[in-house]
Amino acid sequence: MLLVAFALVALLACGVGGFALLGFSLPEAVYMTVMTLSTEGFSGADRLTEGGKLFTAALAVVGVAVFVAALGLIGTALVEGRFGPAGRKRRMQHHIDALRNHFIVCAYGRVGQAVAREFEAEGIPFVVIENKAALEEELQRDHVPYLIGNAASEQILRSAGIEHARGLVCAVDSDAENVYITLIAHSLNPSLAIVSRASEAASAERLTHAGASSVVSPYTTSGRRMALLAVRPHVVDFLEFTRPGSSEFRIEEIRIDADSRLLGRPLRQACGGALPLLIRRADGALEPNPDPDTAVRAGDTMIVFGDPGTLRPIEDE
């Protein structure tokens, strides 16, 4: 754009100077230059010599070329502003700013990608924070809302909407970074449910002290799953059967708030056609296979099994 502006100024200067050398006064030279460049034509052409006419024609041709180039550059700038990286970044941030009750996934490695796929399958809103710019193309290809930056940065976490988030998943492959991210995230939103990855067993306690609600070791979890597949394969099949997208049945947790219409009802009535598997009381006590006549209390969390038709009425309560 600066080059085009310079070309226009140079063209005006050459035009005015050229017409002045041909014997025209300064106001006449300015007038004839502007009229030539605008292709409007002008009076006084009969005063031009043969050389003057050639100069005027050359000035008009160069002026049109510069004008077309300027339009092209302006059009390109407008298109890039709407569809280029800057426009895409603005639209992404606008989408993230509108998120509520969402999850923040820190890192888009193998663990982070698996978490993102699960959230997508369940229709849960989320945003990914990835520190490696090299993964940006992959994030775009997967149509994942994302921010490029350090998840331990307070500014990045705020840009991800941490004040309105439901939870955060630390999937960074460094325990030290996960501890720091957890600490910052917990300080920004103490009510945030934070699930963090830990490669070393010693890191689990640090993460808990930092504010993590749950700590997961991918290696320990994989080992347990492999052992379960070897010993109780049908149990694993059942758990896979209840995953989103695998069947119409799923296991869901229903929290009973103080204003819930299910409050005080017996389980058989509260669960409708769904099967109650477990109740977690407000004090953390677990009641597996609860009695159908057990009353539902404020702060309870019911773990139930059923299809969307039986689960939806409970969730709506």
Summary of the structure (lengths in Angstrom):
residues: 317
radius of gyration: 33.7
end to end distance: 60.1
largest distance: 109.4
contacts: 906
relative contact order: 0.06
helix: 55%
strand: 15%
